[in-house]
Amino acid sequence: MTIIVNGVEITEEQIAGEQDKHTQAPSARDAAIQELILRELLVQQAAAQGITAATPEESIGALLDNEIKVEEADDAACQAFYANNQDSFRRGEMAVASHILFPLGEGLAASLAKSKAEGVLAEVQANPERFAALAKEHSTCPSGQQGGSLGQFGRGQMVPEFEQAVFSTDAGQITPNLVETQFGYHIIQVNERNDGGLVSFDEVKERLQAFLTDMAGRKAMHDYLAQLVQNAKIDGYSLPAMA
């Protein structure tokens, strides 16, 4: 059935050309039709307001600039959202650490690897400032070339033995003993520790303000389109409810 929007036909050629832009939608055809209907309504509304531009897209842009005004979310709105959604502003325990890895080996090789690891452990405990250099010299992990740095990680991202050692060691300290995991023997230096908990409002205020302003803009756009649809005569296709 032919689709008519306030007397203007949406052709099959237009639908076919639009479908390629909506391949991720459950129905590319439906998504294409809905997009074309809404676009046609906006173009018609721009024309009704006497807006002229080089392209339909520019006309739509000018129309929306005129019709949709969104004020930046104020402190009160941000504070209220923060207070009512505190579970969204909690971060888990995090750490920044470096390590020097020695292989487990088998038989005599295992004993030699452990002895070597213990010797290096004693050296870094006596001279912590040499940790990066000793990691480059001895570590069999690729991180050795970056001084053993593993960057930042949280609980659940490392094997249990490694994680337990890191999160039971204070920032700035080196684990007192070798840590054995399936990967080998580790000497671990904990560079930073963050116990997690609620992120302060000041830390998230700017991002929260941007988020709430964006959400307000999306709602204003939705409401505006819903009004255009309500006032339109559309034959041949039923748009989903936009309440």
C-alpha positions in Angstrom: 0.0 0.0 0.0 1.2 3.5 -0.9 2.5 5.6 2.1 1.2 9.2 2.0 2.3 11.8 4.5 0.1 14.9 4.4 -0.4 14.3 0.7 3.3 13.5 -0.1 4.1 10.0 -1.2 7.0 8.0 0.3 8.1 5.9 -2.7 9.5 2.4 -2.7 12.7 3.8 -4.3 13.2 6.1 -1.2 12.5 3.2 1.1 15.0 1.0 -0.7 17.7 3.7 -0.6 17.1 4.3 3.1 17.2 0.7 4.2 21.0 0.3 3.9 21.3 2.8 6.8 19.3 0.7 9.2 20.9 -2.8 8.8 21.2 -3.2 12.6 17.5 -2.6 13.2 15.2 -5.6 13.8 13.4 -4.6 10.6 15.4 -2.4 8.2 12.3 -1.7 6.1 10.3 -0.5 9.1 13.2 1.6 10.4 13.6 3.2 6.9 9.9 4.0 6.6 9.7 5.6 10.0 12.8 7.7 9.3 11.4 8.8 6.0 8.1 9.7 7.5 9.6 11.8 10.3 12.0 13.5 7.9 9.1 14.4 5.6 7.1 15.8 8.5 10.1 18.0 9.5 10.7 19.2 6.0 7.0 20.1 5.7 7.1 21.9 9.0 10.2 23.9 8.0 8.5 24.9 4.8 5.3 25.9 6.7 7.5 28.3 8.8 9.1 29.8 5.7 12.5 28.2 6.3 14.6 27.9 3.2 18.0 26.3 2.9 20.2 24.6 0.3 19.3 21.1 1.4 16.5 19.5 3.3 18.9 18.6 6.1 19.8 22.2 6.5 16.1 23.2 6.6 15.5 20.6 9.3 18.5 21.8 11.3 17.3 25.4 11.2 13.8 24.3 12.2 15.0 22.3 15.2 17.2 25.2 16.3 14.2 27.4 16.4 11.7 24.9 17.9 13.7 23.0 20.5 15.3 25.0 23.3 17.0 23.1 26.1 18.5 24.8 29.1 21.6 23.3 30.6 20.8 21.2 33.7 21.3 23.3 36.8 23.0 22.3 40.1 19.7 21.5 41.8 18.8 19.0 39.1 22.3 17.4 39.2 22.3 17.2 43.0 18.9 15.6 43.0 19.9 13.0 40.3 23.1 12.2 42.2 21.2 11.8 45.5 18.6 9.5 44.0 20.9 7.3 42.0 24.0 6.8 44.2 24.4 3.2 43.2 25.4 4.5 39.8 28.2 6.6 41.3 30.1 3.9 43.2 33.4 2.6 41.9 35.1 -0.6 42.9 38.5 -1.1 44.5 41.2 -0.3 42.1 45.0 -0.6 42.0 48.0 0.4 39.9 50.8 -2.2 40.1 54.0 -3.5 38.4 55.5 -6.9 38.6 58.6 -8.9 37.7 57.7 -12.4 36.5 59.8 -15.5 36.7 58.7 -18.9 35.1 57.8 -21.8 37.3 59.9 -24.4 35.5 60.1 -28.1 36.4 62.5 -30.1 38.6 65.9 -28.4 39.1 64.9 -25.6 36.8 62.0 -24.8 39.1 64.4 -24.5 42.1 66.8 -22.3 40.2 63.9 -20.1 39.0 62.6 -19.6 42.5 66.1 -19.0 43.9 66.7 -16.3 41.2 63.3 -14.7 42.0 64.1 -14.6 45.7 67.4 -13.0 45.0 65.8 -10.3 42.8 63.1 -9.8 45.5 65.8 -9.2 48.1 67.4 -6.7 45.8 64.2 -4.7 45.0 63.3 -4.6 48.7 66.6 -3.1 49.5 66.5 -0.8 46.5 62.9 -0.1 45.4 64.0 2.5 43.0 65.6 -0.2 40.8 62.3 -2.1 40.3 61.7 -0.9 36.8 65.3 -1.6 35.7 65.2 -5.1 37.3 61.9 -5.8 35.6 63.4 -4.9 32.2 66.3 -7.2 33.0 64.6 -10.2 34.4 60.9 -10.3 33.8 59.5 -12.9 31.3 56.3 -10.9 31.0 56.0 -8.4 28.0 55.3 -5.7 30.6 58.9 -6.0 31.6 59.8 -3.6 28.7 57.6 -1.0 30.4 59.3 -1.5 33.7 56.8 -4.2 34.7 53.9 -1.8 34.7 50.4 -3.5 34.5 48.5 -0.2 34.6 45.3 0.1 36.5 42.9 -2.8 37.2 40.1 -3.7 39.6 39.1 -6.8 41.5 38.2 -9.7 39.3 40.7 -8.8 36.5 43.7 -10.7 37.8 44.1 -14.3 39.0 43.1 -14.7 42.6 46.6 -15.2 44.1 47.8 -12.0 42.4 44.7 -10.0 43.3 44.9 -11.1 47.0 48.5 -10.0 47.2 47.9 -6.6 45.5 44.9 -5.7 47.6 46.5 -6.6 50.8 49.6 -4.5 50.2 49.7 -0.8 50.8 50.4 1.7 48.0 54.1 2.3 47.6 55.1 -1.1 48.9 56.5 -4.3 47.5 55.0 -7.6 48.5 57.3 -9.2 51.2 57.2 -12.6 49.5 57.1 -14.1 46.1 53.5 -14.6 44.8 53.0 -17.8 43.0 50.3 -18.1 40.3 49.8 -20.4 37.3 52.0 -18.0 35.3 55.0 -18.2 37.6 56.6 -16.3 40.5 55.8 -12.6 40.8 57.5 -9.8 42.6 54.8 -7.1 42.9 55.1 -3.4 43.5 51.8 -1.7 44.4 52.0 1.8 43.0 48.5 3.1 43.9 45.5 1.8 45.8 41.9 3.1 45.7 39.5 1.5 48.1 36.5 2.5 46.0 33.2 3.7 47.4 31.0 6.6 46.4 32.4 9.0 43.9 32.0 12.6 45.1 29.5 14.9 43.5 32.3 17.3 42.5 34.0 14.6 40.5 31.0 13.8 38.4 29.2 17.1 38.3 30.3 18.2 34.8 29.6 14.8 33.2 26.3 14.6 35.0 25.3 18.0 33.8 26.1 17.0 30.2 24.2 13.8 30.6 21.0 15.4 32.0 21.1 18.2 29.4 21.5 15.6 26.7 18.6 13.6 28.1 16.4 16.7 28.2 17.3 17.4 24.6 16.3 13.9 23.6 13.0 14.2 25.4 12.3 17.6 23.8 13.0 16.1 20.4 10.8 13.1 21.1 7.9 15.3 22.3 8.2 17.5 19.3 8.2 14.6 16.8 5.2 13.1 18.6 3.3 16.3 18.2 4.0 16.4 14.5 2.9 12.8 14.1 -0.3 13.5 16.1 -1.2 16.4 13.8 -0.3 14.7 10.6 -2.4 12.6 8.2 -0.4 9.5 7.4 -1.9 6.8 5.2 -0.5 3.4 4.4 1.6 2.9 7.6 1.0 3.1 11.3 3.9 4.6 13.3 4.6 3.0 16.7 3.1 4.9 19.6 5.3 7.9 20.6 3.7 8.6 23.9 
